[in-house]
Amino acid sequence: MITLTGNGLTLEELRKVLFHGEKVCASPESIAAAAKSREAVERIVAEKRVVYGITTGFGKFSDVLIGKEHVHDLQLNLIRSHACGVGEPFPEVVAKAMVLLRANALLKGFSGIRPLVIKLLLELVNRNIIPIIPQQGSLGASGDLAPLSHLALVLIGEGEVFYKGMRMDAGNALQQEGLMPITLEAKEGLALINGTQAMTAMGVVGYLEAEQLAYESELIAAMTIEGLNGIIDAFKEEVHVARGYQQQIATAARIRRYLTDSLLTTQQGELRVQDAYSLRCIPQVHGASWQALDYVKEKLEIEINAATDNPLIFDDGEMVISGGNFHGQPIAFAMDFMKIAVAELANISERRIERLVNPQLNDLPPFLSPQPGLQSGAMIMQYAAAALVSENKTLAHPASVDSIPSSANQEDHVSMGTIASRHAYQIIQNARRVLAIEMICAMQAVEYRGVEKMATQTRDFYEKGREKVTSIKQDRIFSKDIEVLAQWLKTVDWRKITNNSDAQQKA
């Protein structure tokens, strides 16, 4: 059981909830803080004070005063009118993360929402009632208004959910679990939808997958080095310490460890003096991607514990401030950085694939074909990798440099962070398929070299890979192999396949 306090939630704890079914609860202290801020809201309403979102309309309607008799209608109308999301739903794991992160933010005690609303959010997480939330429609400022409105609909018994493998009305799912929908009180609708939890949830799931893929990319690259009799000297510690980037130094160290007892690597001058950059510069390129990913992790771990709604309540309601913590710019930048970092892992991987299949660049059978000419072997797998890499270059265009004003120009600068997070997630899926193709080609190459000469760790990785994709003895529908291996790379515990102490410490 993971106890939420509104502070200190980690990505590793999120991994346990999202991928391993860990349950969550709220700390008594955080529930007390939420209750205290709720009392402040009720005093504001009773005293008829003019406070944005509590006794006024929203956005451009902030100057419209709302009477006490219309409090419920105000919040209900807000949720229904803002539920304008379109397109395919977010993946279920992302929607679940969204619910959890919204609850954690509200537990900080700055939002004025009743504890029973937060507890219902936690019930959705623990009982796997997953809101169906369309992916498109958020500008990433004023919060992720449209996506979070679809989340909030579930709490009032409206909208749709995924529940027990089925898509159904939210009210039906709540009823099956013996849960009662709520009636929103003053400020509660606004507190539920004013936040960055859509982009952050998408970012968290994307980062967890990207981190795993980055580790796997190094092990796949190590196998490629063996398949191409790569020069190990370029990975010596002295080279990387001389430059000073810790991520580069760590990447080189992992490659050395993976290849420590390999009989397939060479020394400089033994077969050639230098390798191409896609081999020789693995620590520099992958290390730079790690630098960006470390930045992303830092920002996500701040944001998952942040108060991002508006207004925020301080000093028992004596100070209620309309600010801009809902603005997604920090996460928008982080997501754009993650897009570039992961796109580059795929970019350099595709160049290694080319070196594995091009007979002008190696001494292996052309396109790793069992019968060159009669059978095409891995020829078109390289095409597929090139197409995915090219698509990633388009998706990697930064979303955060764009802004379109909204709400009659009251909200005149927005982050587009949710678009950045969605594109980052797609890049990760594409990159994983590129790396799956490299792995298929690398496994074939080391077979020609002699599997018995492989390093212990890469051979173990090879054997696990061969359980998923068999050797190319005959042309076949390679699309199936790519998807099977990509799915394995997504779901396998990379700590186990790499025996990677660095990964365990990082996670």
C-alpha positions as CSV (number, residue, x, y, z in Angstrom):
1,M,0.0,0.0,0.0
2,I,1.4,3.4,-1.0
3,T,0.3,6.3,1.2
4,L,-0.2,9.6,-0.6
5,T,0.5,12.9,1.2
6,G,0.6,15.3,-1.7
7,N,4.3,15.4,-1.3
8,G,7.1,12.9,-2.0
9,L,5.4,10.6,-4.5
10,T,8.0,9.0,-6.7
11,L,8.1,7.6,-10.2
12,E,9.0,4.2,-8.8
13,E,5.9,4.3,-6.6
14,L,3.8,5.2,-9.7
15,R,5.4,2.3,-11.5
16,K,4.2,0.0,-8.7
17,V,0.7,1.3,-8.9
18,L,0.3,1.5,-12.6
19,F,2.1,-1.7,-13.7
20,H,2.1,-4.0,-10.6
21,G,-1.3,-3.3,-9.1
22,E,-0.2,-1.7,-5.8
23,K,-3.0,0.0,-3.9
24,V,-3.1,3.6,-2.6
25,C,-4.5,5.4,0.3
26,A,-4.3,9.0,1.7
27,S,-2.4,9.9,4.9
28,P,-4.6,11.2,7.8
29,E,-2.6,14.4,7.8
30,S,-3.3,15.1,4.1
31,I,-7.0,14.4,4.6
32,A,-7.0,16.8,7.5
33,A,-5.3,19.5,5.4
34,A,-7.9,19.0,2.6
35,A,-10.7,19.3,5.2
36,K,-9.3,22.5,6.5
37,S,-9.1,24.1,3.1
38,R,-12.7,23.0,2.5
39,E,-13.8,24.8,5.6
40,A,-12.3,28.0,4.1
41,V,-14.3,27.6,0.9
42,E,-17.5,27.2,2.8
43,R,-16.8,30.4,4.8
44,I,-16.1,32.3,1.6
45,V,-19.5,31.1,0.2
46,A,-21.3,31.9,3.4
47,E,-19.7,35.4,3.6
48,K,-20.5,36.1,-0.1
49,R,-16.9,37.1,-0.8
50,V,-16.0,37.6,-4.4
51,V,-13.4,34.9,-5.2
52,Y,-12.7,33.5,-8.6
53,G,-14.2,30.1,-9.4
54,I,-16.0,30.0,-6.0
55,T,-18.5,32.9,-6.4
56,T,-17.7,33.9,-10.0
57,G,-17.8,32.4,-13.4
58,F,-14.7,31.0,-15.2
59,G,-12.1,32.3,-17.7
60,K,-13.5,35.4,-19.4
61,F,-16.6,35.1,-17.1
62,S,-14.5,35.7,-14.0
63,D,-16.2,39.1,-13.6
64,V,-19.7,37.4,-13.5
65,L,-20.9,37.0,-9.9
66,I,-22.8,33.8,-9.1
67,G,-25.3,33.6,-6.3
68,K,-25.2,31.0,-3.6
69,E,-28.3,29.3,-4.9
70,H,-26.5,28.5,-8.2
71,V,-23.3,26.9,-6.7
72,H,-24.2,23.4,-7.7
73,D,-25.3,24.4,-11.2
74,L,-22.1,26.4,-11.7
75,Q,-19.9,23.4,-11.0
76,L,-22.0,20.9,-12.9
77,N,-22.2,23.1,-15.9
78,L,-18.5,23.6,-15.8
79,I,-17.7,19.9,-16.0
80,R,-20.3,19.2,-18.7
81,S,-19.4,22.1,-20.9
82,H,-15.6,21.5,-20.6
83,A,-15.9,17.8,-21.5
84,C,-15.0,18.6,-25.2
85,G,-12.2,16.0,-25.7
86,V,-12.0,14.3,-29.0
87,G,-10.1,11.5,-30.6
88,E,-9.0,8.1,-29.3
89,P,-8.9,7.6,-25.5
90,F,-5.7,7.8,-23.6
91,P,-4.3,4.4,-22.8
92,E,-5.9,3.0,-19.7
93,V,-2.6,3.1,-17.8
94,V,-2.4,6.9,-18.5
95,A,-6.0,7.5,-17.5
96,K,-5.3,5.7,-14.2
97,A,-2.2,7.7,-13.6
98,M,-4.3,10.9,-14.3
99,V,-6.7,10.0,-11.5
100,L,-4.0,9.2,-9.1
101,L,-2.0,12.3,-9.8
102,R,-5.1,14.5,-9.4
103,A,-5.8,13.0,-6.0
104,N,-2.3,13.5,-4.9
105,A,-2.4,17.2,-5.9
106,L,-5.6,17.8,-4.1
107,L,-4.2,16.2,-0.9
108,K,-1.8,19.1,-0.6
109,G,-4.6,21.0,1.0
110,F,-4.6,24.1,-1.2
111,S,-7.7,23.3,-3.3
112,G,-10.7,23.5,-1.1
113,I,-12.2,20.2,-2.1
114,R,-14.0,17.8,0.2
115,P,-12.0,14.8,1.4
116,L,-14.9,12.5,0.2
117,V,-14.1,13.6,-3.4
118,I,-10.5,12.7,-3.0
119,K,-11.4,9.3,-1.5
120,L,-13.6,8.6,-4.5
121,L,-10.7,9.3,-6.8
122,L,-8.6,6.8,-4.8
123,E,-11.4,4.2,-5.0
124,L,-11.3,4.5,-8.8
125,V,-7.6,3.8,-8.8
126,N,-7.8,0.8,-6.4
127,R,-10.8,-0.7,-8.1
128,N,-9.5,-0.2,-11.6
129,I,-12.4,2.0,-12.8
130,I,-10.7,3.8,-15.5
131,P,-12.2,6.9,-17.0
132,I,-12.4,7.1,-20.8
133,I,-10.6,10.3,-21.6
134,P,-10.2,11.5,-25.2
135,Q,-6.6,12.4,-26.0
136,Q,-7.2,15.6,-28.0
137,G,-8.5,19.0,-26.9
138,S,-6.2,20.4,-24.3
139,L,-4.1,23.5,-24.8
140,G,-1.9,22.7,-21.8
141,A,-2.8,25.9,-19.8
142,S,-5.7,26.7,-17.6
143,G,-4.9,23.2,-16.9
144,D,-5.8,20.1,-19.0
145,L,-9.4,21.3,-18.9
146,A,-11.0,19.0,-21.5
147,P,-9.3,15.7,-20.4
148,L,-9.8,16.3,-16.7
149,S,-13.4,17.2,-17.3
150,H,-13.9,13.7,-18.8
151,L,-12.3,12.4,-15.6
152,A,-14.6,14.5,-13.4
153,L,-17.7,13.2,-15.2
154,V,-17.1,9.8,-13.7
155,L,-17.3,11.1,-10.2
156,I,-20.8,12.5,-10.8
157,G,-21.8,9.2,-12.4
158,E,-21.6,10.5,-16.0
159,G,-19.3,9.7,-18.9
160,E,-17.8,6.3,-19.6
161,V,-15.2,4.0,-18.1
162,F,-13.2,0.9,-18.8
163,Y,-14.1,-1.6,-16.1
164,K,-13.4,-5.4,-16.0
165,G,-12.4,-5.4,-19.6
166,M,-15.5,-3.6,-20.8
167,R,-16.5,-0.1,-21.9
168,M,-19.5,1.0,-20.0
169,D,-21.4,4.0,-18.5
170,A,-19.6,5.3,-15.4
171,G,-22.8,5.1,-13.3
172,N,-23.1,1.4,-14.0
173,A,-19.5,0.7,-12.9
174,L,-19.9,2.7,-9.7
175,Q,-23.1,0.9,-8.9
176,Q,-21.4,-2.5,-9.4
177,E,-18.7,-1.5,-6.9
178,G,-21.2,-0.1,-4.4
179,L,-19.9,3.5,-4.9
180,M,-22.1,6.5,-4.9
181,P,-21.6,9.4,-7.4
182,I,-21.1,12.8,-5.8
183,T,-22.8,16.2,-6.2
184,L,-20.2,18.9,-6.7
185,E,-20.1,21.7,-4.2
186,A,-18.5,25.1,-4.5
187,K,-15.1,25.2,-6.3
188,E,-15.0,21.4,-6.6
189,G,-15.5,21.2,-10.3
190,L,-12.8,23.8,-10.9
191,A,-10.4,22.0,-8.4
192,L,-10.8,18.8,-10.4
193,I,-10.1,20.2,-13.8
194,N,-7.6,23.0,-13.2
195,G,-4.3,21.1,-13.4
196,T,-1.6,19.5,-15.6
197,Q,-2.4,15.9,-14.8
198,A,-3.2,14.8,-18.4
199,M,0.2,15.9,-19.8
200,T,2.0,14.8,-16.6
201,A,0.3,11.4,-16.6
202,M,1.2,10.9,-20.2
203,G,4.7,12.1,-19.5
204,V,5.1,9.7,-16.5
205,V,4.1,6.7,-18.5
206,G,6.2,7.8,-21.5
207,Y,9.2,8.4,-19.3
208,L,8.9,5.0,-17.6
209,E,8.8,3.3,-21.0
210,A,11.6,5.6,-22.4
211,E,13.9,4.8,-19.4
212,Q,13.4,1.1,-20.0
213,L,14.0,1.5,-23.7
214,A,17.2,3.5,-23.1
215,Y,18.7,0.7,-21.0
216,E,17.7,-1.9,-23.6
217,S,19.1,0.1,-26.4
218,E,22.6,-0.2,-24.9
219,L,22.3,-3.9,-24.6
220,I,21.1,-4.2,-28.2
221,A,23.9,-1.9,-29.3
222,A,26.4,-4.1,-27.5
223,M,25.1,-7.1,-29.4
224,T,25.5,-5.1,-32.7
225,I,29.1,-4.3,-31.7
226,E,29.7,-8.1,-31.5
227,G,27.9,-8.7,-34.8
228,L,30.2,-6.2,-36.5
229,N,33.4,-7.1,-34.6
230,G,33.4,-3.6,-33.2
231,I,36.4,-1.9,-31.6
232,I,36.2,-2.0,-27.8
233,D,38.9,0.6,-27.2
234,A,36.5,3.5,-27.9
235,F,34.6,2.6,-24.7
236,K,37.6,2.7,-22.3
237,E,36.9,4.8,-19.2
238,E,39.8,7.2,-19.8
239,V,38.2,8.5,-23.0
240,H,34.9,9.4,-21.3
241,V,36.3,10.7,-18.1
242,A,38.4,13.1,-20.3
243,R,35.2,14.7,-21.5
244,G,33.4,14.7,-18.1
245,Y,29.7,13.9,-18.8
246,Q,28.5,11.5,-16.2
247,Q,25.8,10.0,-18.4
248,Q,28.4,9.3,-21.1
249,I,30.8,7.8,-18.6
250,A,28.0,5.5,-17.3
251,T,26.9,4.4,-20.7
252,A,30.4,3.5,-21.7
253,A,30.8,1.5,-18.4
254,R,27.6,-0.5,-19.1
255,I,28.8,-1.3,-22.6
256,R,32.1,-2.5,-21.3
257,R,30.4,-4.6,-18.6
258,Y,28.1,-6.2,-21.2
259,L,31.0,-7.1,-23.4
260,T,33.6,-7.9,-20.8
261,D,34.3,-11.5,-21.9
262,S,33.3,-11.2,-25.5
263,L,35.5,-12.9,-28.2
264,L,33.8,-11.0,-31.0
265,T,35.0,-7.5,-30.2
266,T,38.3,-6.3,-31.6
267,Q,41.1,-3.9,-30.7
268,Q,41.9,-0.8,-32.8
269,G,44.2,-1.8,-35.6
270,E,43.2,-5.4,-35.5
271,L,40.6,-5.3,-38.3
272,R,40.3,-1.6,-38.7
273,V,41.6,1.5,-37.0
274,Q,38.2,3.2,-36.3
275,D,34.6,2.2,-36.3
276,A,31.8,4.4,-37.8
277,Y,30.2,6.9,-35.4
278,S,27.1,4.8,-34.9
279,L,29.3,2.3,-33.0
280,R,32.1,4.5,-31.8
281,C,30.0,7.3,-30.5
282,I,27.3,5.2,-28.6
283,P,28.4,6.6,-25.2
284,Q,28.3,10.2,-26.5
285,V,24.9,9.9,-28.3
286,H,23.1,7.6,-25.8
287,G,24.7,9.6,-22.9
288,A,23.3,12.8,-24.3
289,S,19.8,11.2,-24.4
290,W,20.3,10.2,-20.8
291,Q,21.1,13.8,-19.9
292,A,17.7,14.8,-21.4
293,L,15.9,11.9,-19.7
294,D,17.4,12.8,-16.3
295,Y,16.1,16.4,-16.8
296,V,12.6,15.0,-17.7
297,K,12.6,12.8,-14.6
298,E,13.5,15.7,-12.4
299,K,10.7,17.8,-13.7
300,L,8.1,15.0,-13.6
301,E,8.9,14.3,-9.9
302,I,8.3,17.9,-9.1
303,E,5.1,18.1,-11.1
304,I,3.5,14.9,-9.7
305,N,3.7,16.6,-6.2
306,A,2.7,20.1,-7.3
307,A,-0.4,22.2,-6.6
308,T,-1.5,23.1,-10.1
309,D,-5.1,24.4,-9.8
310,N,-6.4,27.9,-9.4
311,P,-7.2,29.7,-7.2
312,L,-5.1,28.3,-4.3
313,I,-6.2,28.7,-0.7
314,F,-3.7,29.8,2.0
315,D,-3.9,30.9,5.6
316,D,-7.3,29.2,6.3
317,G,-8.9,31.1,3.5
318,E,-7.6,34.5,4.5
319,M,-5.5,34.5,1.4
320,V,-7.0,33.1,-1.9
321,I,-4.7,33.8,-4.8
322,S,-5.5,33.5,-8.5
323,G,-2.1,32.4,-10.0
324,G,-1.0,30.4,-12.9
325,N,0.3,27.0,-11.6
326,F,-1.9,25.3,-14.1
327,H,0.4,26.5,-17.0
328,G,2.1,23.5,-18.4
329,Q,5.3,25.1,-19.8
330,P,7.7,23.2,-17.5
331,I,6.3,19.9,-18.6
332,A,5.9,21.0,-22.2
333,F,9.6,21.7,-22.4
334,A,10.4,18.4,-20.7
335,M,8.2,16.5,-23.1
336,D,9.8,18.1,-26.1
337,F,13.2,17.2,-24.7
338,M,12.1,13.6,-24.2
339,K,10.9,13.5,-27.8
340,I,14.3,14.5,-29.1
341,A,16.2,12.2,-26.7
342,V,14.2,9.1,-27.7
343,A,14.1,10.0,-31.4
344,E,17.9,10.1,-31.4
345,L,18.1,6.6,-29.8
346,A,16.1,5.4,-32.8
347,N,18.1,7.5,-35.2
348,I,21.5,6.0,-34.3
349,S,19.9,2.6,-34.1
350,E,18.7,2.8,-37.7
351,R,22.3,3.6,-38.7
352,R,23.5,0.5,-36.9
353,I,20.9,-1.5,-38.7
354,E,22.2,-0.2,-42.0
355,R,25.7,-1.3,-41.1
356,L,24.4,-4.8,-40.2
357,V,22.5,-5.3,-43.5
358,N,24.6,-3.4,-46.1
359,P,27.2,-5.8,-47.7
360,Q,29.3,-2.7,-48.7
361,L,29.8,-1.9,-45.0
362,N,30.5,-5.4,-43.5
363,D,31.6,-8.9,-44.3
364,L,28.2,-10.5,-43.4
365,P,25.8,-12.1,-46.0
366,P,24.0,-9.3,-47.9
367,F,21.0,-8.2,-45.9
368,L,21.7,-11.1,-43.5
369,S,19.8,-13.3,-46.0
370,P,20.1,-17.1,-45.8
371,Q,20.1,-17.2,-49.7
372,P,21.1,-13.7,-51.0
373,G,19.1,-12.9,-54.1
374,L,16.5,-15.7,-53.7
375,Q,15.6,-14.4,-50.3
376,S,15.6,-10.8,-49.3
377,G,16.3,-11.3,-45.6
378,A,16.4,-8.1,-43.5
379,M,16.3,-5.8,-46.5
380,I,12.9,-4.3,-45.9
381,M,13.2,-4.3,-42.2
382,Q,15.8,-1.5,-42.7
383,Y,13.2,0.3,-44.8
384,A,10.6,0.1,-42.0
385,A,13.2,1.4,-39.5
386,A,14.0,4.3,-41.8
387,A,10.3,5.1,-42.1
388,L,9.8,5.1,-38.3
389,V,12.8,7.3,-37.8
390,S,11.6,9.8,-40.4
391,E,8.2,9.9,-38.8
392,N,9.8,10.6,-35.4
393,K,11.6,13.6,-36.9
394,T,8.2,15.1,-37.7
395,L,6.8,14.3,-34.3
396,A,9.9,15.7,-32.6
397,H,9.1,19.2,-33.8
398,P,8.6,21.1,-30.5
399,A,5.0,21.6,-29.5
400,S,6.0,24.1,-26.8
401,V,7.0,26.8,-29.2
402,D,3.3,27.2,-30.3
403,S,0.5,29.1,-28.6
404,I,-3.0,30.0,-29.6
405,P,-5.0,32.4,-27.4
406,S,-8.3,31.2,-25.9
407,S,-11.2,32.4,-23.7
408,A,-11.6,35.7,-25.6
409,N,-7.8,36.4,-25.2
410,Q,-7.9,36.2,-21.4
411,E,-5.8,33.0,-21.7
412,D,-3.5,34.5,-24.2
413,H,-0.4,32.1,-23.9
414,V,-0.7,28.4,-23.6
415,S,1.9,25.6,-23.5
416,M,0.6,22.8,-25.8
417,G,2.2,20.5,-23.3
418,T,-0.4,17.7,-23.7
419,I,0.3,17.6,-27.4
420,A,4.1,17.4,-26.6
421,S,3.4,14.5,-24.2
422,R,1.3,12.6,-26.7
423,H,3.8,13.0,-29.5
424,A,6.6,11.9,-27.1
425,Y,4.6,8.7,-26.4
426,Q,4.2,8.0,-30.1
427,I,8.0,8.5,-30.6
428,I,8.7,6.0,-27.9
429,Q,6.5,3.4,-29.6
430,N,8.2,4.0,-32.9
431,A,11.7,3.9,-31.4
432,R,11.0,0.6,-29.7
433,R,10.1,-1.0,-33.0
434,V,13.3,0.4,-34.5
435,L,15.3,-1.1,-31.7
436,A,13.4,-4.4,-32.1
437,I,14.6,-4.4,-35.7
438,E,18.1,-3.8,-34.7
439,M,17.9,-6.6,-32.2
440,I,16.6,-9.0,-34.9
441,C,19.5,-8.0,-37.2
442,A,22.1,-8.2,-34.4
443,M,20.9,-11.7,-33.4
444,Q,21.3,-12.8,-36.9
445,A,24.7,-11.3,-37.3
446,V,26.1,-12.9,-34.1
447,E,24.9,-16.3,-35.4
448,Y,27.2,-15.9,-38.4
449,R,30.0,-14.8,-36.1
450,G,29.5,-17.6,-33.6
451,V,27.1,-17.4,-30.6
452,E,29.6,-19.3,-28.5
453,K,32.0,-16.4,-28.8
454,M,29.5,-13.8,-27.4
455,A,29.9,-12.2,-24.0
456,T,28.0,-13.8,-21.1
457,Q,25.5,-11.0,-20.8
458,T,24.8,-10.4,-24.4
459,R,24.5,-14.2,-25.0
460,D,21.9,-14.4,-22.3
461,F,20.1,-11.5,-23.9
462,Y,20.4,-13.3,-27.3
463,E,18.9,-16.5,-26.0
464,K,16.0,-14.7,-24.4
465,G,15.4,-12.9,-27.7
466,R,15.5,-16.1,-29.6
467,E,12.6,-17.4,-27.5
468,K,10.6,-14.7,-29.1
469,V,12.0,-14.5,-32.6
470,T,13.6,-17.5,-34.3
471,S,16.6,-17.4,-36.6
472,I,16.0,-16.3,-40.2
473,K,16.3,-19.5,-42.1
474,Q,13.6,-18.6,-44.7
475,D,11.9,-15.3,-45.6
476,R,8.7,-14.9,-43.6
477,I,6.3,-12.1,-42.5
478,F,8.8,-10.1,-40.5
479,S,6.2,-7.7,-39.3
480,K,5.0,-10.3,-36.8
481,D,8.6,-10.7,-35.5
482,I,9.0,-6.9,-35.1
483,E,5.8,-6.6,-33.1
484,V,6.4,-9.6,-30.9
485,L,9.9,-8.4,-30.0
486,A,8.8,-4.8,-29.5
487,Q,6.0,-6.0,-27.1
488,W,8.6,-8.1,-25.2
489,L,10.9,-5.1,-24.9
490,K,8.0,-3.1,-23.5
491,T,6.9,-5.5,-20.9
492,V,10.1,-7.4,-19.8
493,D,11.9,-6.3,-16.6
494,W,15.0,-4.8,-18.0
495,R,16.8,-5.0,-14.6
496,K,16.7,-8.8,-15.0
497,I,17.7,-9.0,-18.7
498,T,20.6,-6.7,-18.1
499,N,21.6,-7.7,-14.6
500,N,22.0,-3.9,-14.4
501,S,22.9,-2.5,-10.9
502,D,22.9,1.0,-12.4
503,A,19.3,0.6,-13.5
504,Q,18.3,-0.6,-10.1
505,Q,19.9,2.4,-8.4
506,K,18.4,4.8,-11.0
507,A,14.8,3.4,-10.5
